[in-house]
Amino acid sequence: QVQLVQSGAEVKKPGSSVKVSCKASGSTFSSNAINWVRQAPGQGLEWMGRIIPIFGTTDYAQRFQGRVTIFADESTNTAYMDLSNLRSEDTAVYYCARDADYGPHAGFDMWGQGTMVTISS
Amino acid sequence: DIQMTQSPSSLSASVGDRVTITCRASQSIRTYLNWYQQKPGKAPTLLIYGASSLQSGVPTRFSGSGSGTDFTLTISNLQHEDFATYYCQQSYSTPRYTFGQGTKLDIK
Protein backbone atom coordinates (compact mmCIF):
# COMPACT_ATOMS: atom_id res chain seq x y z
CA GLN A 1 0.00 0.00 0.00
CA VAL A 2 1.52 3.27 -1.12
CA GLN A 3 1.56 6.04 1.45
CA LEU A 4 2.91 9.56 1.53
CA VAL A 5 4.66 10.20 4.82
CA GLN A 6 5.64 13.75 5.70
CA SER A 7 8.22 15.16 8.09
CA GLY A 8 7.28 16.47 11.52
CA ALA A 9 6.06 19.81 12.78
CA GLU A 10 8.31 22.86 12.56
CA VAL A 11 8.54 26.16 14.41
CA LYS A 12 10.40 28.84 12.52
CA LYS A 13 11.26 32.50 12.97
CA PRO A 14 10.12 35.19 10.54
CA GLY A 15 12.53 35.60 7.66
CA SER A 16 13.88 32.07 7.90
CA SER A 17 13.20 29.05 5.66
CA VAL A 18 11.53 25.70 6.16
CA LYS A 19 11.95 22.44 4.28
CA VAL A 20 9.18 19.83 4.45
CA SER A 21 9.67 16.32 3.11
CA CYS A 22 7.21 13.82 1.65
CA LYS A 23 8.31 10.21 1.26
CA ALA A 24 6.43 7.73 -0.90
CA SER A 25 6.62 4.53 1.11
CA GLY A 26 5.70 1.20 -0.40
CA SER A 27 6.37 2.39 -3.93
CA THR A 28 8.78 4.15 -6.20
CA PHE A 29 7.98 7.44 -7.83
CA SER A 30 5.99 7.10 -11.00
CA SER A 31 5.05 9.75 -13.53
CA ASN A 32 2.40 11.07 -11.13
CA ALA A 33 3.08 14.62 -10.02
CA ILE A 34 3.51 15.41 -6.34
CA ASN A 35 1.70 18.60 -5.40
CA TRP A 36 2.00 20.80 -2.33
CA VAL A 37 -1.14 22.29 -0.82
CA ARG A 38 -1.36 24.37 2.31
CA GLN A 39 -4.13 25.18 4.75
CA ALA A 40 -3.93 28.08 7.18
CA PRO A 41 -5.73 27.59 10.52
CA GLY A 42 -9.49 27.54 9.95
CA GLN A 43 -9.05 28.32 6.27
CA GLY A 44 -9.36 26.55 2.92
CA LEU A 45 -6.93 24.75 0.65
CA GLU A 46 -4.33 26.54 -1.45
CA TRP A 47 -2.24 24.91 -4.17
CA MET A 48 1.40 25.96 -4.04
CA GLY A 49 3.18 23.99 -6.72
CA ARG A 50 4.12 20.56 -7.99
CA ILE A 51 6.89 18.38 -9.31
CA ILE A 52 6.87 15.41 -11.66
CA PRO A 53 9.70 13.49 -9.96
CA ILE A 54 10.84 11.29 -12.81
CA PHE A 55 11.28 14.35 -15.05
CA GLY A 56 12.19 16.89 -12.39
CA THR A 57 9.82 19.44 -13.93
CA THR A 58 8.18 21.93 -11.60
CA ASP A 59 5.31 24.43 -11.65
CA TYR A 60 4.56 27.03 -9.01
CA ALA A 61 1.58 29.16 -8.11
CA GLN A 62 2.34 32.74 -9.07
CA ARG A 63 1.93 34.07 -5.53
CA PHE A 64 4.73 31.80 -4.30
CA GLN A 65 7.11 32.31 -7.22
CA GLY A 66 10.56 33.17 -5.95
CA ARG A 67 9.84 31.93 -2.41
CA VAL A 68 9.10 28.26 -2.95
CA THR A 69 11.30 25.53 -4.35
CA ILE A 70 10.07 21.98 -4.89
CA PHE A 71 12.50 19.20 -5.66
CA ALA A 72 12.71 15.43 -5.43
CA ASP A 73 15.24 12.72 -4.70
CA GLU A 74 14.33 9.68 -6.77
CA SER A 75 16.83 7.49 -4.96
CA THR A 76 14.82 7.86 -1.73
CA ASN A 77 11.37 8.45 -3.27
CA THR A 78 11.16 11.72 -1.40
CA ALA A 79 9.83 15.09 -2.51
CA TYR A 80 10.65 18.33 -0.72
CA MET A 81 9.09 21.75 -0.44
CA ASP A 82 11.31 24.62 0.64
CA LEU A 83 9.64 27.93 1.54
CA SER A 84 11.83 30.94 2.25
CA ASN A 85 11.45 34.40 3.76
CA LEU A 86 8.77 33.11 6.12
CA ARG A 87 6.16 35.42 7.60
CA SER A 88 3.36 34.92 10.10
CA GLU A 89 0.84 34.36 7.29
CA ASP A 90 2.76 31.21 6.31
CA THR A 91 1.62 29.49 9.50
CA ALA A 92 -0.32 26.55 8.11
CA VAL A 93 -0.53 22.82 7.63
CA TYR A 94 1.40 21.83 4.52
CA TYR A 95 0.28 18.75 2.61
CA CYS A 96 1.82 16.81 -0.22
CA ALA A 97 -0.66 15.13 -2.55
CA ARG A 98 -0.25 12.88 -5.55
CA ASP A 99 -1.95 13.29 -8.91
CA ALA A 100 -4.47 10.53 -9.47
CA ASP A 101 -3.50 7.65 -11.75
CA TYR A 102 -6.11 8.84 -14.27
CA GLY A 103 -4.06 11.95 -14.85
CA PRO A 104 -3.65 15.54 -13.60
CA HIS A 105 -7.28 16.41 -14.34
CA ALA A 106 -8.57 13.67 -12.02
CA GLY A 107 -7.64 15.26 -8.73
CA PHE A 108 -5.30 14.19 -5.95
CA ASP A 109 -5.95 10.63 -4.86
CA MET A 110 -3.34 10.32 -2.14
CA TRP A 111 -2.32 12.82 0.52
CA GLY A 112 0.35 12.98 3.17
CA GLN A 113 -0.69 13.38 6.78
CA GLY A 114 0.23 17.07 6.81
CA THR A 115 3.03 19.05 8.46
CA MET A 116 2.24 21.94 10.77
CA VAL A 117 4.57 24.87 10.24
CA THR A 118 4.34 27.67 12.80
CA ILE A 119 6.01 31.01 12.25
CA SER A 120 6.71 32.78 15.50
CA SER A 121 9.28 35.22 16.78
CA ASP B 1 -6.73 32.38 -12.05
CA ILE B 2 -10.09 30.61 -12.17
CA GLN B 3 -12.14 31.44 -9.09
CA MET B 4 -14.29 28.75 -7.47
CA THR B 5 -17.23 29.74 -5.29
CA GLN B 6 -19.08 27.25 -3.12
CA SER B 7 -22.47 27.65 -1.53
CA PRO B 8 -23.55 27.47 1.14
CA SER B 9 -20.51 28.07 3.36
CA SER B 10 -22.14 25.98 6.06
CA LEU B 11 -25.06 23.63 6.24
CA SER B 12 -26.87 21.77 8.98
CA ALA B 13 -28.61 18.48 8.30
CA SER B 14 -29.76 15.31 9.98
CA VAL B 15 -28.81 11.67 9.52
CA GLY B 16 -30.81 10.29 6.62
CA ASP B 17 -31.20 13.66 4.86
CA ARG B 18 -30.25 14.44 1.30
CA VAL B 19 -28.02 17.49 0.88
CA THR B 20 -26.66 19.39 -2.09
CA ILE B 21 -23.59 21.61 -2.23
CA THR B 22 -23.00 23.91 -5.16
CA CYS B 23 -19.74 25.03 -6.77
CA ARG B 24 -19.50 27.73 -9.43
CA ALA B 25 -16.48 28.50 -11.59
CA SER B 26 -15.61 31.96 -12.84
CA GLN B 27 -15.30 30.56 -16.37
CA SER B 28 -16.12 27.32 -18.11
CA ILE B 29 -14.08 24.40 -16.83
CA ARG B 30 -15.92 21.77 -18.85
CA THR B 31 -16.10 18.79 -16.45
CA TYR B 32 -12.71 19.27 -14.83
CA LEU B 33 -14.14 19.50 -11.35
CA ASN B 34 -13.23 17.40 -8.32
CA TRP B 35 -14.74 17.11 -4.86
CA TYR B 36 -12.97 16.39 -1.58
CA GLN B 37 -14.06 15.62 1.95
CA GLN B 38 -12.02 16.77 4.92
CA LYS B 39 -12.52 15.83 8.55
CA PRO B 40 -10.99 17.85 11.40
CA GLY B 41 -7.27 17.30 11.77
CA LYS B 42 -7.10 15.06 8.70
CA ALA B 43 -5.99 15.43 5.11
CA PRO B 44 -8.66 15.77 2.43
CA THR B 45 -9.81 12.68 0.57
CA LEU B 46 -10.94 12.56 -3.06
CA LEU B 47 -14.62 11.77 -3.52
CA ILE B 48 -15.51 12.68 -7.09
CA TYR B 49 -13.38 13.48 -10.12
CA GLY B 50 -14.35 14.66 -13.58
CA ALA B 51 -17.51 16.21 -12.09
CA SER B 52 -19.35 12.90 -11.78
CA SER B 53 -16.96 9.93 -11.50
CA LEU B 54 -16.90 8.27 -8.10
CA GLN B 55 -13.43 7.64 -6.72
CA SER B 56 -12.76 4.01 -5.89
CA GLY B 57 -13.99 3.06 -2.43
CA VAL B 58 -16.32 6.04 -2.02
CA PRO B 59 -19.91 5.12 -1.06
CA THR B 60 -22.50 5.44 -3.80
CA ARG B 61 -24.58 7.86 -1.70
CA PHE B 62 -22.13 10.49 -2.98
CA SER B 63 -22.78 11.80 -6.47
CA GLY B 64 -21.67 14.74 -8.57
CA SER B 65 -23.05 16.51 -11.60
CA GLY B 66 -22.59 19.58 -13.74
CA SER B 67 -20.48 20.99 -16.52
CA GLY B 68 -19.29 24.37 -17.69
CA THR B 69 -19.52 26.67 -14.69
CA ASP B 70 -22.08 25.06 -12.35
CA PHE B 71 -21.60 21.87 -10.38
CA THR B 72 -23.26 20.05 -7.51
CA LEU B 73 -22.26 17.46 -4.97
CA THR B 74 -25.18 15.47 -3.58
CA ILE B 75 -25.07 13.25 -0.54
CA SER B 76 -28.09 10.98 -0.15
CA ASN B 77 -29.07 9.31 3.10
CA LEU B 78 -26.54 11.21 5.21
CA GLN B 79 -24.53 9.10 7.63
CA HIS B 80 -22.74 10.20 10.79
CA GLU B 81 -19.36 9.88 9.10
CA ASP B 82 -20.39 12.34 6.35
CA PHE B 83 -20.34 15.35 8.65
CA ALA B 84 -17.23 17.13 7.47
CA THR B 85 -16.06 19.98 5.26
CA TYR B 86 -16.31 19.63 1.49
CA TYR B 87 -14.16 21.37 -1.12
CA CYS B 88 -14.45 21.61 -4.88
CA GLN B 89 -11.33 21.95 -7.02
CA GLN B 90 -10.99 22.90 -10.66
CA SER B 91 -8.41 20.99 -12.67
CA TYR B 92 -9.14 22.67 -16.02
CA SER B 93 -6.18 25.04 -15.81
CA THR B 94 -3.79 22.28 -14.71
CA PRO B 95 -1.50 22.73 -12.94
CA ARG B 96 -2.95 26.06 -11.77
CA TYR B 97 -5.42 24.29 -9.49
CA THR B 98 -7.82 26.32 -7.39
CA PHE B 99 -10.20 25.24 -4.66
CA GLY B 100 -13.51 26.53 -3.44
CA GLN B 101 -13.61 28.02 0.04
CA GLY B 102 -15.29 24.96 1.53
CA THR B 103 -18.71 23.97 2.85
CA LYS B 104 -18.96 22.79 6.42
CA LEU B 105 -21.67 20.20 6.95
CA ASP B 106 -22.69 19.64 10.53
CA ILE B 107 -25.38 17.86 12.45
CA LYS B 108 -28.65 19.69 13.01
Boltz contact constraints between the chains, C-beta under 6 A:
constraints:
  - contact:
      token1: [A, 44]
      token2: [B, 99]
      max_distance: 6.0
  - contact:
      token1: [A, 44]
      token2: [B, 101]
      max_distance: 6.0
  - contact:
      token1: [A, 44]
      token2: [B, 102]
      max_distance: 6.0
  - contact:
      token1: [A, 45]
      token2: [B, 87]
      max_distance: 6.0
  - contact:
      token1: [A, 45]
      token2: [B, 99]
      max_distance: 6.0
  - contact:
      token1: [A, 47]
      token2: [B, 97]
      max_distance: 6.0
  - contact:
      token1: [A, 50]
      token2: [B, 95]
      max_distance: 6.0
  - contact:
      token1: [A, 59]
      token2: [B, 95]
      max_distance: 6.0
  - contact:
      token1: [A, 95]
      token2: [B, 43]
      max_distance: 6.0
  - contact:
      token1: [A, 104]
      token2: [B, 94]
      max_distance: 6.0
  - contact:
      token1: [A, 105]
      token2: [B, 32]
      max_distance: 6.0
  - contact:
      token1: [A, 105]
      token2: [B, 91]
      max_distance: 6.0
  - contact:
      token1: [A, 106]
      token2: [B, 49]
      max_distance: 6.0
  - contact:
      token1: [A, 107]
      token2: [B, 34]
      max_distance: 6.0
  - contact:
      token1: [A, 107]
      token2: [B, 46]
      max_distance: 6.0
  - contact:
      token1: [A, 107]
      token2: [B, 49]
      max_distance: 6.0
  - contact:
      token1: [A, 109]
      token2: [B, 46]
      max_distance: 6.0
  - contact:
      token1: [A, 111]
      token2: [B, 43]
      max_distance: 6.0
  - contact:
      token1: [A, 114]
      token2: [B, 43]
      max_distance: 6.0
